[in-house]
Amino acid sequence: MEYYAALATNIRTRAELGRWRWKWLLSAAGPTCAFIWDSTDPVALDNGAYSYHLKGIPFDEEKFYRALERFGPRAEWIVVPDKVGDADASMEMAEKWMPKLEGLPLLMCMQDGMELSDMEHWLPKIDGIFLGGSTAYKLRGIKEFTKPITDMGKRFHVGRVNTIKRIQLCQWHGVTSIDGSGVSRWTLWAETINNWLLQDEQQQKLFGGISD
């Protein structure tokens, strides 16, 4: 499983995240630190919808275009614009944006109310799914959607994974990648998560036969 962290502005936190194989999930609505411009660190690009949702403001198309121009060419994947918690609006936004983003490595965000049947139209055009939405919807989606999506050779990414219990759930079901902002905001939490990840990896190597 791959691990993405929100961009950390604190040097100490970035150093701590360097102890594990964290990649950066940049937000089109968030800050960009000077170090990321010249860095070769792996990045993915989120559309910033969750930040706008928390602030209660509309999606900023101009910021998204600027982020695409800056980071699109190096992004491992890009989240198609969506609306948090609104399946119909998210699918309408996908209809609008998909032609504009053609040729880029795209993930479409599944929000509350969406089922796998709603994805049939989109899956041939995208690289995978970004699971968003409420906690209840996300927990159900991890259990029900992961295998069908990954069996198609598509990425299945889960957003806002900030606890060890949630990481374990994603590992167990075979999720492709996760992201979280907790490790970027609190250095001590980054240390706690990293220590657990390193210990868990070592135990798997000892008892599960995993090799480098």
Backbone torsions as a table, in degrees:
resi	resn	phi	psi	omega
1	MET	NA	142.9	178.8
2	GLU	-98.4	148.7	-174.0
3	TYR	-122.8	124.9	177.9
4	TYR	-117.7	138.1	176.9
5	ALA	-116.1	146.8	170.7
6	ALA	-60.4	151.2	-175.4
7	LEU	-60.6	123.2	-178.6
8	ALA	-91.5	129.4	179.7
9	THR	-90.3	-15.1	-177.3
10	ASN	-90.4	127.8	-177.1
11	ILE	-62.0	-40.6	-179.7
12	ARG	-63.4	-40.6	179.4
13	THR	-66.4	-42.3	178.2
14	ARG	-60.6	-39.0	178.3
15	ALA	-64.4	-40.5	179.0
16	GLU	-65.6	-42.4	179.3
17	LEU	-64.8	-24.5	178.1
18	GLY	-67.8	-13.9	177.5
19	ARG	-73.6	-16.1	179.6
20	TRP	-128.0	166.5	-173.1
21	ARG	-84.5	53.8	177.6
22	TRP	-73.7	139.5	170.2
23	LYS	-107.6	167.6	-178.5
24	TRP	-99.4	131.3	169.8
25	LEU	-104.0	104.2	-179.9
26	LEU	-82.3	144.0	177.0
27	SER	-107.6	133.2	176.8
28	ALA	-62.9	-19.2	-179.6
29	ALA	-98.3	-5.2	-172.3
30	GLY	-101.8	-179.9	178.9
31	PRO	-75.7	155.5	171.1
32	THR	-120.1	125.4	-179.7
33	CYS	-83.7	152.8	-177.1
34	ALA	-58.2	-33.8	-174.2
35	PHE	-64.8	-25.3	-174.0
36	ILE	-73.9	-22.2	-176.7
37	TRP	-64.8	-45.9	-177.0
38	ASP	-95.3	-3.1	-178.0
39	SER	-74.6	151.1	172.3
40	THR	-104.4	12.4	179.5
41	ASP	-58.8	141.5	177.0
42	PRO	-63.2	137.8	179.4
43	VAL	-136.0	155.4	167.0
44	ALA	-127.9	163.2	-174.5
45	LEU	-123.2	117.5	173.7
46	ASP	-90.2	154.6	-175.7
47	ASN	-81.6	-10.5	178.1
48	GLY	87.9	4.8	-175.7
49	ALA	-58.4	-37.6	-177.5
50	TYR	-66.2	-38.7	177.4
51	SER	-63.1	-42.4	178.6
52	TYR	-65.9	-36.9	178.1
53	HIS	-61.1	-45.0	-179.6
54	LEU	-64.5	-33.2	-179.0
55	LYS	-87.6	-10.4	-179.6
56	GLY	69.5	34.1	-179.6
57	ILE	-123.3	158.1	-177.6
58	PRO	-68.2	161.1	176.0
59	PHE	-61.5	134.5	-177.8
60	ASP	-98.7	98.5	-177.5
61	GLU	-64.1	-38.2	-177.2
62	GLU	-62.7	-42.9	178.1
63	LYS	-64.0	-37.8	179.7
64	PHE	-65.0	-42.9	177.8
65	TYR	-61.4	-41.0	179.3
66	ARG	-64.2	-42.4	178.6
67	ALA	-64.2	-39.4	177.1
68	LEU	-60.9	-42.7	-179.3
69	GLU	-64.1	-40.0	-176.5
70	ARG	-77.1	-45.4	-169.3
71	PHE	-116.5	-11.7	-179.4
72	GLY	-53.3	-45.5	-177.2
73	PRO	-63.5	-23.7	-178.6
74	ARG	-108.1	-3.3	-176.5
75	ALA	-72.7	134.9	175.8
76	GLU	-68.5	-33.2	174.1
77	TRP	-160.2	160.6	-175.2
78	ILE	-134.1	135.2	-179.1
79	VAL	-87.8	122.7	177.7
80	VAL	-62.1	136.2	179.1
81	PRO	-51.1	139.2	-177.8
82	ASP	-148.6	179.6	177.6
83	LYS	-125.8	124.3	-175.0
84	VAL	-59.8	128.7	174.9
85	GLY	73.9	8.9	-175.4
86	ASP	-131.0	99.9	-176.5
87	ALA	-64.5	-46.9	-176.3
88	ASP	-63.0	-46.2	-180.0
89	ALA	-64.5	-37.1	179.8
90	SER	-65.2	-40.2	179.3
91	MET	-71.0	-34.1	175.0
92	GLU	-64.6	-40.3	178.7
93	MET	-66.6	-37.2	177.6
94	ALA	-62.8	-41.5	178.0
95	GLU	-58.5	-38.0	-178.5
96	LYS	-74.2	-43.8	-169.9
97	TRP	-89.4	-27.6	-174.8
98	MET	-55.5	-45.0	178.6
99	PRO	-63.1	-32.3	-179.5
100	LYS	-72.9	-22.8	-175.4
101	LEU	-106.7	9.0	-176.8
102	GLU	-55.2	135.7	179.5
103	GLY	96.0	-11.5	178.2
104	LEU	-95.3	156.1	178.0
105	PRO	-76.4	103.0	-168.0
106	LEU	-109.0	142.4	167.1
107	LEU	-116.3	134.0	174.9
108	MET	-98.2	136.2	-176.1
109	CYS	-86.7	128.4	173.6
110	MET	-93.3	126.2	179.7
111	GLN	-116.0	168.1	-178.9
112	ASP	-47.1	130.3	179.5
113	GLY	102.6	-18.9	179.3
114	MET	-82.4	141.5	175.0
115	GLU	-119.0	167.6	179.8
116	LEU	-60.3	-30.6	179.1
117	SER	-63.0	-28.3	178.1
118	ASP	-70.5	-18.4	-175.9
119	MET	-89.1	-12.5	-175.1
120	GLU	-55.8	-37.8	-179.4
121	HIS	-68.6	-32.1	-171.6
122	TRP	-93.0	-31.5	-169.9
123	LEU	-55.0	-38.2	177.8
124	PRO	-64.9	-18.1	-174.1
125	LYS	-100.7	-6.5	-174.0
126	ILE	-126.8	166.5	179.6
127	ASP	-90.1	-16.1	179.6
128	GLY	171.5	-166.8	-175.0
129	ILE	-120.7	138.7	171.2
130	PHE	-107.6	116.7	-178.5
131	LEU	-87.8	110.6	176.4
132	GLY	-111.0	-146.4	175.5
133	GLY	86.4	-172.0	-178.1
134	SER	-69.4	165.8	179.9
135	THR	-60.4	-44.0	-178.8
136	ALA	-62.5	-43.8	179.5
137	TYR	-65.3	-39.9	-178.6
138	LYS	-65.5	-44.0	-179.8
139	LEU	-62.8	-40.3	176.5
140	ARG	-65.4	-43.3	-178.0
141	GLY	-63.5	-38.6	177.8
142	ILE	-58.1	-43.6	-176.4
143	LYS	-74.9	-36.7	-171.7
144	GLU	-98.3	-29.8	-170.7
145	PHE	-99.6	-22.5	-171.7
146	THR	-58.5	-55.5	-174.0
147	LYS	-63.1	-47.3	179.5
148	PRO	-58.7	-38.1	-179.0
149	ILE	-72.3	-47.5	-178.0
150	THR	-69.4	-28.7	176.0
151	ASP	-64.3	-22.8	176.8
152	MET	-84.7	0.2	-177.8
153	GLY	81.4	17.4	-179.5
154	LYS	-100.5	152.7	174.1
155	ARG	-72.7	139.8	172.2
156	PHE	-123.8	106.4	-175.2
157	HIS	-107.9	138.9	178.8
158	VAL	-115.2	126.2	-179.6
159	GLY	-88.7	159.0	176.5
160	ARG	53.9	58.3	173.9
161	VAL	-105.6	103.9	-170.1
162	ASN	-123.5	7.9	179.8
163	THR	-130.1	156.7	178.2
164	ILE	-62.4	-40.4	179.9
165	LYS	-59.6	-41.7	-179.7
166	ARG	-70.6	-37.6	176.0
167	ILE	-59.8	-45.5	179.7
168	GLN	-60.2	-41.6	179.4
169	LEU	-61.3	-43.3	179.8
170	CYS	-66.7	-41.0	176.6
171	GLN	-59.9	-46.6	-175.4
172	TRP	-60.4	-38.8	-176.1
173	HIS	-90.5	-2.5	174.8
174	GLY	84.0	27.5	176.2
175	VAL	-59.2	142.8	-177.6
176	THR	-73.4	-44.6	-177.0
177	SER	-156.3	159.7	179.7
178	ILE	-137.1	165.0	169.3
179	ASP	-140.6	160.4	176.8
180	GLY	-158.2	150.3	178.1
181	SER	-100.7	-15.1	-177.6
182	GLY	-58.5	-42.2	-178.7
183	VAL	-68.6	-21.2	179.7
184	SER	-86.6	-27.1	-176.7
185	ARG	-87.0	-31.9	-174.7
186	TRP	-127.9	113.9	-177.0
187	THR	-60.5	-40.4	-179.1
188	LEU	-64.6	-35.4	177.7
189	TRP	-70.4	-37.5	175.5
190	ALA	-60.0	-41.0	178.4
191	GLU	-64.8	-42.9	179.7
192	THR	-62.3	-48.0	-179.7
193	ILE	-63.9	-44.1	-179.9
194	ASN	-61.9	-43.5	179.0
195	ASN	-60.4	-41.0	179.0
196	TRP	-66.6	-44.1	-179.3
197	LEU	-61.6	-43.0	-179.6
198	LEU	-66.5	-40.8	178.2
199	GLN	-67.1	-42.5	179.8
200	ASP	-62.8	-42.1	178.7
201	GLU	-62.6	-42.4	-180.0
202	GLN	-64.6	-40.3	178.7
203	GLN	-64.7	-38.9	178.2
204	GLN	-64.6	-37.2	178.6
205	LYS	-66.9	-37.7	-177.4
206	LEU	-75.2	-41.1	-171.9
207	PHE	-111.0	-16.0	-177.2
208	GLY	-107.6	-1.3	177.2
209	GLY	75.7	17.5	179.2
210	ILE	-77.0	136.0	178.2
211	SER	-119.4	160.2	179.8
212	ASP	-68.2	NA	NA
